[in-house]
Amino acid sequence: MSGRLWLKMGAAGGIMCIGGPALIYYVTPTEEELFKRYNPELQKRSLENRQKKQEDFDNFVGKLKEYSRSNKPIWEAAAEDEARTRATGIEEQQRITDEIQKRRDEIKRHSLNPN
């Protein structure tokens, strides 16, 4: 193989390795350009939901930071937190159910004894 062939292969490889990503970067629209292409209804909905999405993302990142502080892998810490949250939700639901039952019992007692 001659030096000329190696030079052509190197040039072609360089063009593909550098030119390909450069072309993708040049062709891909920015977020602002995509937003301008939305119809007005979608733009309005997007603006309304932007704050909520940002809050959700901030909560997600905060939880990831919290999970990463432990010595356990993030997926294990997330599973433990999910189980803890689920248990708290079940306890809250049970408390509400008990409260409703107490109210029903109280209503029954007052209806039987109108004193």
N, CA, C and O atoms as a MOPAC input file, in Angstrom:
PM7 MOZYME 1SCF
protein

 N      0.84900 1    -1.17200 1     0.00000 1
 C      0.00000 1     0.00000 1     0.00000 1
 C      0.89100 1     1.23000 1     0.00000 1
 O      1.86600 1     1.34600 1     0.74200 1
 N      0.50600 1     2.11300 1    -0.85300 1
 C      1.33000 1     3.30000 1    -1.01900 1
 C      0.93300 1     4.39100 1    -0.01800 1
 O     -0.12500 1     4.32900 1     0.60800 1
 N      1.78400 1     5.35800 1     0.10900 1
 C      1.54500 1     6.47500 1     1.01200 1
 C      0.35200 1     7.31300 1     0.57700 1
 O     -0.34700 1     7.91200 1     1.39500 1
 N      0.14200 1     7.33600 1    -0.72600 1
 C     -0.97900 1     8.11900 1    -1.25000 1
 C     -2.31100 1     7.52400 1    -0.80300 1
 O     -3.23800 1     8.26300 1    -0.47100 1
 N     -2.41400 1     6.19600 1    -0.79000 1
 C     -3.62900 1     5.51000 1    -0.35000 1
 C     -3.87300 1     5.79100 1     1.13500 1
 O     -5.00100 1     6.05700 1     1.54800 1
 N     -2.80600 1     5.72700 1     1.92600 1
 C     -2.93200 1     6.01200 1     3.35600 1
 C     -3.38400 1     7.45400 1     3.58700 1
 O     -4.18800 1     7.72600 1     4.47900 1
 N     -2.86900 1     8.35400 1     2.79200 1
 C     -3.24700 1     9.75800 1     2.89900 1
 C     -4.72300 1     9.95600 1     2.55000 1
 O     -5.42700 1    10.69500 1     3.23800 1
 N     -5.19400 1     9.30600 1     1.49200 1
 C     -6.60100 1     9.40500 1     1.11700 1
 C     -7.49800 1     8.81100 1     2.18900 1
 O     -8.53900 1     9.38800 1     2.50600 1
 N     -7.11700 1     7.66600 1     2.75700 1
 C     -7.92000 1     7.04200 1     3.81000 1
 C     -7.94900 1     7.92400 1     5.05900 1
 O     -8.99000 1     8.07400 1     5.69800 1
 N     -6.81500 1     8.49400 1     5.39400 1
 C     -6.76400 1     9.38500 1     6.56700 1
 C     -7.61300 1    10.61800 1     6.35800 1
 O     -8.31900 1    11.04700 1     7.27100 1
 N     -7.55700 1    11.19700 1     5.16600 1
 C     -8.36100 1    12.38500 1     4.86700 1
 C     -9.84700 1    12.05000 1     4.89200 1
 O    -10.64300 1    12.80600 1     5.44800 1
 N    -10.22500 1    10.92700 1     4.29800 1
 C    -11.63600 1    10.52900 1     4.28700 1
 C    -12.11400 1    10.26400 1     5.71800 1
 O    -13.21600 1    10.67100 1     6.08500 1
 N    -11.30400 1     9.59300 1     6.51900 1
 C    -11.66600 1     9.33500 1     7.91000 1
 C    -11.80900 1    10.62200 1     8.70000 1
 O    -12.74700 1    10.77200 1     9.48300 1
 N    -10.88600 1    11.55300 1     8.50000 1
 C    -10.96200 1    12.84300 1     9.18900 1
 C    -12.19900 1    13.62500 1     8.80000 1
 O    -12.85300 1    14.23100 1     9.64900 1
 N    -12.51700 1    13.61200 1     7.52100 1
 C    -13.71300 1    14.32100 1     7.05300 1
 C    -14.96500 1    13.70800 1     7.67400 1
 O    -15.87200 1    14.43200 1     8.08400 1
 N    -15.02000 1    12.37800 1     7.74600 1
 C    -16.19400 1    11.73300 1     8.32800 1
 C    -16.26600 1    11.95100 1     9.84200 1
 O    -17.34300 1    12.20600 1    10.38100 1
 N    -15.14400 1    11.85400 1    10.51500 1
 C    -15.14800 1    11.99500 1    11.97800 1
 C    -15.40100 1    13.42800 1    12.42700 1
 O    -16.01900 1    13.65000 1    13.46800 1
 N    -14.93900 1    14.38700 1    11.66600 1
 C    -15.12400 1    15.79300 1    12.04300 1
 C    -16.33000 1    16.38300 1    11.32200 1
 O    -17.11300 1    17.12300 1    11.91900 1
 N    -16.48000 1    16.06100 1    10.04800 1
 C    -17.56000 1    16.64100 1     9.25200 1
 C    -18.94100 1    16.11600 1     9.61700 1
 O    -19.91700 1    16.86400 1     9.55200 1
 N    -19.04200 1    14.85700 1     9.99500 1
 C    -20.34600 1    14.28500 1    10.36000 1
 C    -20.96900 1    14.99700 1    11.54700 1
 O    -22.08200 1    15.51200 1    11.43500 1
 N    -20.28300 1    15.03900 1    12.68400 1
 C    -20.85500 1    15.76800 1    13.82600 1
 C    -21.05800 1    17.25600 1    13.53900 1
 O    -22.01300 1    17.85600 1    14.03100 1
 N    -20.16300 1    17.85400 1    12.74400 1
 C    -20.33100 1    19.27200 1    12.40800 1
 C    -21.60000 1    19.47300 1    11.58300 1
 O    -22.32200 1    20.44900 1    11.78400 1
 N    -21.87100 1    18.56300 1    10.66400 1
 C    -23.09100 1    18.65000 1     9.86300 1
 C    -24.32900 1    18.49200 1    10.74000 1
 O    -25.29300 1    19.24100 1    10.58500 1
 N    -24.31500 1    17.54300 1    11.64300 1
 C    -25.44400 1    17.34300 1    12.55800 1
 C    -25.65400 1    18.59400 1    13.40400 1
 O    -26.79200 1    19.02300 1    13.59300 1
 N    -24.58500 1    19.17800 1    13.91000 1
 C    -24.67700 1    20.39300 1    14.71800 1
 C    -25.27900 1    21.53900 1    13.90100 1
 O    -26.07800 1    22.32300 1    14.41400 1
 N    -24.89000 1    21.62900 1    12.63400 1
 C    -25.36200 1    22.70100 1    11.77000 1
 C    -26.84100 1    22.51200 1    11.41200 1
 O    -27.58100 1    23.49300 1    11.33300 1
 N    -27.27800 1    21.28200 1    11.19800 1
 C    -28.63000 1    20.99200 1    10.73600 1
 C    -29.64800 1    20.97500 1    11.87500 1
 O    -30.81200 1    21.30700 1    11.65000 1
 N    -29.24700 1    20.60100 1    13.08500 1
 C    -30.17800 1    20.47100 1    14.20500 1
 C    -30.66300 1    21.84900 1    14.66200 1
 O    -29.84900 1    22.72700 1    14.94700 1
 N    -32.00300 1    22.04300 1    14.73400 1
 C    -32.51500 1    23.35100 1    15.16800 1
 C    -32.37800 1    23.52700 1    16.68300 1
 O    -32.32600 1    22.54900 1    17.42800 1
 N    -32.32000 1    24.77300 1    17.12100 1
 C    -32.24900 1    25.06800 1    18.55100 1
 C    -33.65100 1    24.96500 1    19.14900 1
 O    -34.63600 1    24.85600 1    18.41900 1
 N    -33.73300 1    24.99900 1    20.47500 1
 C    -35.03500 1    24.92900 1    21.13400 1
 C    -35.90600 1    26.11900 1    20.76100 1
 O    -37.11600 1    25.97600 1    20.58500 1
 N    -35.30200 1    27.28000 1    20.64000 1
 C    -36.06800 1    28.47100 1    20.27400 1
 C    -36.64800 1    28.34600 1    18.86800 1
 O    -37.79500 1    28.72800 1    18.63400 1
 N    -35.86300 1    27.81300 1    17.93200 1
 C    -36.36300 1    27.64200 1    16.57100 1
 C    -37.51200 1    26.63300 1    16.54300 1
 O    -38.49500 1    26.83200 1    15.82900 1
 N    -37.39300 1    25.55900 1    17.31100 1
 C    -38.49100 1    24.59300 1    17.37300 1
 C    -39.73400 1    25.22500 1    17.98000 1
 O    -40.84400 1    25.00400 1    17.49600 1
 N    -39.55500 1    26.01000 1    19.03600 1
 C    -40.68300 1    26.65600 1    19.69700 1
 C    -41.39800 1    27.61000 1    18.74700 1
 O    -42.62600 1    27.69600 1    18.76500 1
 N    -40.64800 1    28.32100 1    17.92400 1
 C    -41.25100 1    29.25600 1    16.97000 1
 C    -42.05500 1    28.52600 1    15.89800 1
 O    -42.98000 1    29.09800 1    15.32200 1
 N    -41.71200 1    27.27600 1    15.62700 1
 C    -42.43100 1    26.49600 1    14.61500 1
 C    -43.74100 1    25.92300 1    15.14800 1
 O    -44.58600 1    25.49700 1    14.36100 1
 N    -43.92800 1    25.90400 1    16.47700 1
 C    -45.18400 1    25.42200 1    17.06100 1
 C    -46.32700 1    26.30800 1    16.60400 1
 O    -46.13400 1    27.48700 1    16.30700 1
 N    -47.53400 1    25.72400 1    16.55100 1
 C    -48.68900 1    26.58400 1    16.31900 1
 C    -48.99800 1    27.32600 1    17.62000 1
 O    -48.54900 1    26.89900 1    18.68400 1
 N    -49.74200 1    28.41000 1    17.56200 1
 C    -49.95800 1    29.24700 1    18.75700 1
 C    -50.55500 1    28.49500 1    19.94500 1
 O    -50.21700 1    28.78800 1    21.09200 1
 N    -51.43400 1    27.53500 1    19.68500 1
 C    -52.03100 1    26.77500 1    20.79100 1
 C    -50.97300 1    25.95400 1    21.52800 1
 O    -50.95800 1    25.91700 1    22.75900 1
 N    -50.09200 1    25.29900 1    20.77800 1
 C    -49.01900 1    24.52600 1    21.40100 1
 C    -48.03900 1    25.42300 1    22.14100 1
 O    -47.53700 1    25.05200 1    23.20100 1
 N    -47.76600 1    26.59400 1    21.59400 1
 C    -46.88300 1    27.53600 1    22.28400 1
 C    -47.48600 1    27.94400 1    23.62700 1
 O    -46.78300 1    28.01000 1    24.63500 1
 N    -48.77800 1    28.21500 1    23.63300 1
 C    -49.45700 1    28.62300 1    24.86300 1
 C    -49.39200 1    27.49600 1    25.89200 1
 O    -49.06500 1    27.73400 1    27.05500 1
 N    -49.70400 1    26.26700 1    25.46400 1
 C    -49.66600 1    25.11500 1    26.37900 1
 C    -48.25900 1    24.86700 1    26.89900 1
 O    -48.06300 1    24.54300 1    28.07000 1
 N    -47.29200 1    25.02400 1    26.02000 1
 C    -45.90100 1    24.81700 1    26.42200 1
 C    -45.47200 1    25.84100 1    27.46600 1
 O    -44.78700 1    25.50100 1    28.43000 1
 N    -45.86900 1    27.07400 1    27.27800 1
 C    -45.53100 1    28.11500 1    28.24800 1
 C    -46.22500 1    27.87200 1    29.58900 1
 O    -45.64300 1    28.12400 1    30.64400 1
 N    -47.47200 1    27.38000 1    29.55100 1
 C    -48.19700 1    27.09800 1    30.78600 1
 C    -47.55500 1    25.95700 1    31.56600 1
 O    -47.49300 1    25.99500 1    32.79500 1
 N    -47.07800 1    24.94500 1    30.84800 1
 C    -46.51600 1    23.75900 1    31.50900 1
 C    -45.03700 1    23.89200 1    31.82900 1
 O    -44.47600 1    23.02800 1    32.50300 1
 N    -44.40200 1    24.94200 1    31.36700 1
 C    -42.95700 1    25.10300 1    31.53400 1
 C    -42.56100 1    25.13700 1    33.00800 1
 O    -41.59900 1    24.47600 1    33.40000 1
 N    -43.28200 1    25.88900 1    33.82500 1
 C    -42.95000 1    26.01700 1    35.25100 1
 C    -43.08900 1    24.67100 1    35.95700 1
 O    -42.23200 1    24.29700 1    36.75800 1
 N    -44.17000 1    23.94200 1    35.66100 1
 C    -44.38500 1    22.64200 1    36.29800 1
 C    -43.28700 1    21.65700 1    35.89400 1
 O    -42.77300 1    20.91600 1    36.73200 1
 N    -42.93600 1    21.65000 1    34.62200 1
 C    -41.88100 1    20.75300 1    34.16500 1
 C    -40.54600 1    21.09400 1    34.82200 1
 O    -39.77900 1    20.19900 1    35.17600 1
 N    -40.27200 1    22.38200 1    34.98500 1
 C    -39.03000 1    22.80100 1    35.62800 1
 C    -39.01100 1    22.36700 1    37.08700 1
 O    -37.98000 1    21.91500 1    37.58400 1
 N    -40.14200 1    22.50100 1    37.78000 1
 C    -40.22000 1    22.06700 1    39.17600 1
 C    -40.03600 1    20.56000 1    39.28400 1
 O    -39.33000 1    20.08100 1    40.17100 1
 N    -40.67900 1    19.79900 1    38.37100 1
 C    -40.51900 1    18.34600 1    38.38200 1
 C    -39.06100 1    17.95500 1    38.15500 1
 O    -38.54200 1    17.05600 1    38.81700 1
 N    -38.41300 1    18.62700 1    37.22600 1
 C    -37.01500 1    18.32300 1    36.95000 1
 C    -36.13800 1    18.66300 1    38.14800 1
 O    -35.23500 1    17.90200 1    38.49600 1
 N    -36.40400 1    19.81500 1    38.78300 1
 C    -35.62800 1    20.19500 1    39.96400 1
 C    -35.81700 1    19.18600 1    41.09500 1
 O    -34.86000 1    18.83900 1    41.78800 1
 N    -37.06100 1    18.71200 1    41.28400 1
 C    -37.31300 1    17.68400 1    42.30100 1
 C    -36.56100 1    16.39800 1    41.96700 1
 O    -35.98300 1    15.76300 1    42.84800 1
 N    -36.57200 1    16.02000 1    40.69300 1
 C    -35.88100 1    14.81000 1    40.25600 1
 C    -34.38100 1    14.91600 1    40.52400 1
 O    -33.77200 1    13.98300 1    41.04700 1
 N    -33.79200 1    16.05000 1    40.16700 1
 C    -32.35700 1    16.24100 1    40.38100 1
 C    -32.04700 1    16.26800 1    41.87400 1
 O    -31.03400 1    15.71900 1    42.30600 1
 N    -32.91400 1    16.90300 1    42.66500 1
 C    -32.71500 1    16.92800 1    44.11300 1
 C    -32.74500 1    15.53600 1    44.71200 1
 O    -31.94300 1    15.21200 1    45.58800 1
 N    -33.67700 1    14.70700 1    44.23700 1
 C    -33.73800 1    13.32600 1    44.73500 1
 C    -32.49600 1    12.54800 1    44.31500 1
 O    -31.95500 1    11.76700 1    45.09700 1
 N    -32.04900 1    12.76000 1    43.09400 1
 C    -30.83400 1    12.06500 1    42.65400 1
 C    -29.64300 1    12.45800 1    43.51100 1
 O    -28.82500 1    11.60900 1    43.86400 1
 N    -29.53600 1    13.73800 1    43.84700 1
 C    -28.44500 1    14.18600 1    44.71400 1
 C    -28.55600 1    13.55000 1    46.08500 1
 O    -27.55600 1    13.14400 1    46.67700 1
 N    -29.79100 1    13.46500 1    46.59100 1
 C    -30.01400 1    12.84500 1    47.89600 1
 C    -29.62800 1    11.36600 1    47.85300 1
 O    -28.98300 1    10.86200 1    48.77200 1
 N    -30.02200 1    10.68000 1    46.79200 1
 C    -29.69700 1     9.25400 1    46.66200 1
 C    -28.19500 1     9.04300 1    46.53100 1
 O    -27.66400 1     8.05400 1    47.03700 1
 N    -27.50900 1     9.95300 1    45.86200 1
 C    -26.07800 1     9.77600 1    45.62600 1
 C    -25.26200 1    10.01400 1    46.89400 1
 O    -24.09500 1     9.62800 1    46.94700 1
 N    -25.84200 1    10.63400 1    47.90900 1
 C    -25.11400 1    10.85900 1    49.16000 1
 C    -24.91700 1     9.57000 1    49.94700 1
 O    -23.97000 1     9.45100 1    50.72500 1
 N    -25.80900 1     8.60700 1    49.74500 1
 C    -25.67200 1     7.34800 1    50.48300 1
 C    -24.57900 1     6.48800 1    49.83400 1
 O    -24.16400 1     6.73300 1    48.70200 1
 N    -24.13500 1     5.49400 1    50.57000 1
 C    -23.09500 1     4.60200 1    50.06000 1
 C    -23.65700 1     3.53200 1    49.13200 1
 O    -22.90100 1     2.79600 1    48.49800 1
 N    -24.96400 1     3.44600 1    49.05400 1
 C    -25.62400 1     2.43700 1    48.22300 1
 C    -25.73900 1     2.95500 1    46.78500 1
 O    -25.66000 1     4.16000 1    46.54600 1
 N    -25.92400 1     2.03900 1    45.83400 1
 C    -26.19300 1     2.47500 1    44.45500 1
 C    -27.49800 1     3.27700 1    44.40600 1
 O    -28.39200 1     3.09000 1    45.23100 1
 N    -27.57900 1     4.15500 1    43.44000 1
 C    -28.72100 1     5.05800 1    43.34000 1
 C    -30.02600 1     4.28400 1    43.19900 1
 O    -31.02800 1     4.67600 1    43.79700 1
 N    -30.04800 1     3.18900 1    42.42400 1
 C    -31.28800 1     2.45400 1    42.21400 1
 C    -31.77000 1     1.80100 1    43.50800 1
 O    -32.97600 1     1.67800 1    43.72300 1
 N    -30.84000 1     1.37800 1    44.37400 1
 C    -31.25500 1     0.80400 1    45.65500 1
 C    -31.79700 1     1.88900 1    46.57600 1
 O    -32.80600 1     1.68500 1    47.25100 1
 N    -31.13500 1     3.03600 1    46.60700 1
 C    -31.61300 1     4.14400 1    47.43500 1
 C    -32.97600 1     4.61900 1    46.94300 1
 O    -33.84200 1     4.95200 1    47.75200 1
 N    -33.17600 1     4.65500 1    45.63600 1
 C    -34.46100 1     5.07000 1    45.07600 1
 C    -35.54800 1     4.06300 1    45.43900 1
 O    -36.66700 1     4.45500 1    45.76900 1
 N    -35.23200 1     2.76900 1    45.38200 1
 C    -36.21300 1     1.73700 1    45.73600 1
 C    -36.60000 1     1.84700 1    47.21400 1
 O    -37.77300 1     1.70600 1    47.55900 1
 N    -35.62400 1     2.09600 1    48.08300 1
 C    -35.92000 1     2.26200 1    49.50300 1
 C    -36.80400 1     3.47800 1    49.73800 1
 O    -37.75700 1     3.41700 1    50.51500 1
 N    -36.48900 1     4.58500 1    49.06700 1
 C    -37.29200 1     5.79600 1    49.21400 1
 C    -38.70700 1     5.58000 1    48.70100 1
 O    -39.67000 1     6.05800 1    49.29900 1
 N    -38.83200 1     4.86000 1    47.59200 1
 C    -40.15600 1     4.56000 1    47.04200 1
 C    -40.95900 1     3.69800 1    48.00800 1
 O    -42.15200 1     3.93000 1    48.20300 1
 N    -40.31300 1     2.70300 1    48.61200 1
 C    -40.99900 1     1.85500 1    49.58800 1
 C    -41.41900 1     2.67500 1    50.80600 1
 O    -42.51800 1     2.49300 1    51.33000 1
 N    -40.55200 1     3.56900 1    51.25200 1
 C    -40.86500 1     4.43000 1    52.39200 1
 C    -42.04500 1     5.34000 1    52.06100 1
 O    -42.94800 1     5.51700 1    52.87800 1
 N    -42.03300 1     5.91000 1    50.87200 1
 C    -43.12600 1     6.78100 1    50.44000 1
 C    -44.42700 1     6.00100 1    50.33600 1
 O    -45.48200 1     6.49300 1    50.73600 1
 N    -44.35800 1     4.79500 1    49.80600 1
 C    -45.54600 1     3.95500 1    49.67900 1
 C    -46.11000 1     3.61800 1    51.05600 1
 O    -47.32300 1     3.65400 1    51.26100 1
 N    -45.22100 1     3.28800 1    52.00200 1
 C    -45.67200 1     2.96000 1    53.35800 1
 C    -46.31700 1     4.17600 1    54.01400 1
 O    -47.33100 1     4.04300 1    54.69900 1
 N    -45.74600 1     5.34500 1    53.81400 1
 C    -46.31700 1     6.56700 1    54.36600 1
 C    -47.69500 1     6.82300 1    53.75600 1
 O    -48.62100 1     7.22100 1    54.46200 1
 N    -47.83300 1     6.59900 1    52.47100 1
 C    -49.12400 1     6.78000 1    51.80700 1
 C    -50.16600 1     5.81000 1    52.33000 1
 O    -51.32700 1     6.17700 1    52.51300 1
 N    -49.75600 1     4.57100 1    52.57200 1
 C    -50.68700 1     3.57100 1    53.10800 1
 C    -51.11600 1     3.96100 1    54.51400 1
 O    -52.29300 1     3.84500 1    54.85700 1
 N    -50.17800 1     4.41900 1    55.32700 1
 C    -50.52100 1     4.85400 1    56.68400 1
 C    -51.48600 1     6.03200 1    56.64700 1
 O    -52.44300 1     6.07500 1    57.42000 1
 N    -51.24400 1     6.98300 1    55.76000 1
 C    -52.12500 1     8.14700 1    55.63000 1
 C    -53.51200 1     7.72200 1    55.18600 1
 O    -54.51300 1     8.22800 1    55.69300 1
 N    -53.57200 1     6.79600 1    54.24400 1
 C    -54.85300 1     6.30400 1    53.75900 1
 C    -55.59800 1     5.57900 1    54.88000 1
 O    -56.81100 1     5.73300 1    55.01500 1
 N    -54.89000 1     4.79800 1    55.67600 1
 C    -55.50000 1     4.09000 1    56.79400 1
 C    -56.02200 1     5.07800 1    57.83300 1
 O    -57.10500 1     4.88400 1    58.38500 1
 N    -55.26500 1     6.12900 1    58.09900 1
 C    -55.69600 1     7.14600 1    59.05000 1
 C    -56.97600 1     7.83000 1    58.57700 1
 O    -57.88800 1     8.06700 1    59.36900 1
 N    -57.04000 1     8.14400 1    57.29300 1
 C    -58.23700 1     8.77300 1    56.73600 1
 C    -59.42100 1     7.82500 1    56.81700 1
 O    -60.52800 1     8.24400 1    57.15300 1
 N    -59.20000 1     6.55000 1    56.51300 1
 C    -60.27000 1     5.55700 1    56.59300 1
 C    -60.77900 1     5.43400 1    58.02100 1
 O    -61.98700 1     5.36100 1    58.24200 1
 N    -59.87500 1     5.41100 1    58.99200 1
 C    -60.27900 1     5.33900 1    60.39800 1
 C    -61.08200 1     6.57100 1    60.79700 1
 O    -62.08100 1     6.46100 1    61.50800 1
 N    -60.65300 1     7.72700 1    60.34600 1
 C    -61.35800 1     8.97300 1    60.65900 1
 C    -62.76500 1     8.96700 1    60.07500 1
 O    -63.71200 1     9.39800 1    60.73300 1
 N    -62.90600 1     8.48600 1    58.85200 1
 C    -64.22400 1     8.39800 1    58.21800 1
 C    -65.11000 1     7.43400 1    58.99400 1
 O    -66.29000 1     7.71000 1    59.21300 1
 N    -64.55000 1     6.31200 1    59.40900 1
 C    -65.32500 1     5.33100 1    60.16700 1
 C    -65.77200 1     5.91600 1    61.50300 1
 O    -66.90700 1     5.68200 1    61.91900 1
 N    -64.91800 1     6.66600 1    62.18200 1
 C    -65.28700 1     7.31400 1    63.44300 1
 C    -66.43700 1     8.28800 1    63.23100 1
 O    -67.36900 1     8.34600 1    64.03300 1
 N    -66.36600 1     9.05200 1    62.14300 1
 C    -67.44200 1     9.99800 1    61.84900 1
 C    -68.75800 1     9.26900 1    61.59800 1
 O    -69.81400 1     9.70100 1    62.06100 1
 N    -68.68700 1     8.16300 1    60.86200 1
 C    -69.89700 1     7.38100 1    60.59500 1
 C    -70.49100 1     6.84800 1    61.89700 1
 O    -71.70100 1     6.90900 1    62.11400 1
 N    -69.61700 1     6.32500 1    62.75600 1
 C    -70.08700 1     5.81700 1    64.04100 1
 C    -70.72000 1     6.93000 1    64.86700 1
 O    -71.75100 1     6.72400 1    65.50700 1
 N    -70.10400 1     8.10800 1    64.85100 1
 C    -70.64100 1     9.24600 1    65.59300 1
 C    -71.99800 1     9.66400 1    65.05400 1
 O    -72.90600 1     9.97200 1    65.82600 1
 N    -72.14100 1     9.67700 1    63.74800 1
 C    -73.42300 1    10.01500 1    63.12200 1
 C    -74.48200 1     8.99800 1    63.51000 1
 O    -75.61600 1     9.37600 1    63.80400 1
 N    -74.13500 1     7.71000 1    63.51900 1
 C    -75.07900 1     6.66300 1    63.91600 1
 C    -75.50500 1     6.85200 1    65.36000 1
 O    -76.68800 1     6.73400 1    65.67900 1
 N    -74.53700 1     7.14900 1    66.25200 1
 C    -74.86700 1     7.33300 1    67.66100 1
 C    -75.79900 1     8.52400 1    67.84400 1
 O    -76.74100 1     8.45600 1    68.63300 1
 N    -75.54900 1     9.60200 1    67.13400 1
 C    -76.40100 1    10.78200 1    67.26900 1
 C    -77.77800 1    10.56200 1    66.67000 1
 O    -78.76000 1    11.12900 1    67.14900 1
 N    -77.86200 1     9.74400 1    65.62700 1
 C    -79.17100 1     9.48100 1    65.03800 1
 C    -79.99500 1     8.55300 1    65.92300 1
 O    -81.22300 1     8.64400 1    65.92700 1
 N    -79.34200 1     7.65300 1    66.68100 1
 C    -80.06400 1     6.75300 1    67.57600 1
 C    -80.42500 1     7.47100 1    68.88200 1
 O    -81.50600 1     7.25000 1    69.42800 1
 N    -79.53700 1     8.32100 1    69.38200 1
 C    -79.78100 1     9.08500 1    70.60800 1
 C    -79.81200 1    10.57300 1    70.28200 1
 O    -78.76400 1    11.21900 1    70.30000 1
 N    -80.95300 1    11.12400 1    69.99000 1
 C    -80.99600 1    12.53400 1    69.58400 1
 C    -80.81500 1    13.50000 1    70.74900 1
 O    -81.32200 1    14.61900 1    70.66600 1
 N    -80.14600 1    13.15200 1    71.79600 1
 C    -79.93100 1    14.02700 1    72.96000 1
 C    -78.95500 1    15.08200 1    72.68500 1
 O    -78.66400 1    15.89800 1    73.56000 1

